[in-house]
Amino acid sequence: MPPKTKMHADELDIDAALVGRLVAEQFPEWAELLVREVRSAGTDNAMYRLGEDMVVRLPRLPGGARQVDKEQRWLPLLAPHLPLAVPVPLAKGTPGEGYALPWGVFRWLDGDNIYDAPLSGRAELADAAVELGRFVAALRKVDATGGPPSWRGGPLTDDGEDDVRAAIRDLGAAGTLDADLATAAWEEALRLPQWDGDPVWLHGDLLPGNLLAHGGRLGAVIDFGGLGVGDPAADVLAAWAVFTPETRGLFREAAEVDDATWARGRGWALCFGLVAEHHYRVTNPVLATVAHRAVAEALAEYGAGS
């Protein structure tokens, strides 16, 4: 069987056999449980189902240790305040078997991510818009004292303006982007006033692959690697990455978002979408598709003068 294509040059070697050895060595009570890879478009972590009720989550990149510590510490404190289910940490593994990072074991959450199994019909998507908006608002209201900075919690330029400009240039040359429109929208986003309030909690990566639904209802939010505090606009990017023009306002109302935060959120949708499509169009076509849609939705709204 040919080796899997890696998304990153420095990506660690992880497979089911490694996970089985790590579990057997550190948690022998689970040694006999079946280990199965969970296919995911996630870029920072690999996931393996452990038995029927658990999932092992391992950083793919050398710098991933902080994500493990963050999820183990903060998710149990945040969960009681949130209207949707989130991962429940069960154990923390340590480096071993040639794998150099800590890793986590979580309770398995049932449901299909809404990229692989899209919500069908306006009613289901409208309900999801309200539920996710309420989640964003509730997360933002939890006491953020001591929280670590989110990777998308600062100004747009912190995520790499050079990368955005390169993406506009290359995607425009490839004919998949209106480069002039994207440049105008990006420059307008850069001129927006920056967040001057206290940092608030953010998920940081509210994309379709991180939202689980069951029976047509949104039920859980996963992948808290970007969890941290900062400008609430970063979580508003879900408006363009997940929802339609007909349901976007429902999300906004439930998320209790003001005009300035909404405008910065559209800037984040552009920033995420341009950089992710440019970077992952070969190595992660699922994420690149999500990114392309976010850009298209944001540019359509910008072009319409909304």
Beta strands, then each sheet from edge to edge (+ up, - down):
strand 1: 35-38
strand 2: 45-50
strand 3: 54-59
strand 4: 89-93
strand 5: 103-107
strand 6: 112-113
strand 7: 200-202
strand 8: 211-214
strand 9: 217-221
strand 10: 228-230
sheet 1: 1+ 2- 3+ 5- 4+
sheet 2: 6+ 8- 9+
sheet 3: 7+ 10-
end
